[in-house]
């Protein structure tokens, strides 16, 4: 008799959880209504020039490391002479 009561209690517990699972929650939704007179258009305006896209195909770190490389004296003198010829002011 005691086992029979425990079995009935377990069956009632199982059915009570099944009935709770069938409950449906009804949540209030939200609706957003915009101004229907305005045109449906999107304008994306860049706020900055794309300078990074015009950069050479080298990573940024290599630009920093170029200043620390040793300079060939002959090449440097040639560049200075060329600069003087191009930017000569009378």
N, C-alpha and C positions, 0 to 999 in steps of 0.2 A: 504494500500500500504506500509505503514511504517512497519507493522508487517511482511509483505511478504518479505521485504528486510532483515529484521533481521533474519528471518527463513533461507533465502538463505545464508546469511553470516555464520550462525551457521553450516549449512550443509557443506559449503566449508572448514570451520575450521576443522570439524571432518574428512573429506576426506584428508585434507593435513597432519594431524597427522598419518593417516593410511598409506599414501604413504611413509612417513618418516620411519615408523616402518619396512617397507619391505626392506630398504637399508641393504645390506650385507657388513660387514667390512671384508676386506681381510688383515690379519696381517701376516707379515713375520715370519717364524718359525726359529728354530735353530736346527742344527744337530751336534752331537758330534761323532766324529770318533776316536776310540782308535787304539792302535797298535795291529794289528791282528796277529802278530808273537808271542806275549806273551801268555802263557797259561792262561786259565780262571780259576783261583784258588784264594782262599782267605785264608790266614793264620792268625789266631788270636792268638797272643802270650801274655800271662799274664805278666804284668810288676811287679806284687807284689804277694807274697805268700798269700793264702787265710787263714790268721790267724783268722779272725773273724768267719769263718765257723767252726773252731776247738774249739771255745770258748764254755763254758758250756751253758746250756739252760737258763741262768739267764740274765736279762737285764743289760746293762752296769752300770746303776745307782746303782744297788745292790752291785757291786764290790767296788764302792767308799764308800758306807755306811758300808761295812763290817769292815773297819779299825776303825770306830768309835764305834763299839759295845764293851760292857764291856767284860773283859776276866775273865774266871774262873781260879783262881790261881792253883788249883790242876791239871787241864787239861794242863795249860801252863807249869808247872814244869815237867809233864810227857812228853810233847813234847820236852822240852829242853833236858831231859835225853835221850830220843830216838835219838835226833839229835847228841848228844855227842857220843853215842854208834856207830851210823852209820858212822859218819865222824871222827872217832878217828884217829889221826895222831901219829905215833910212832917216 
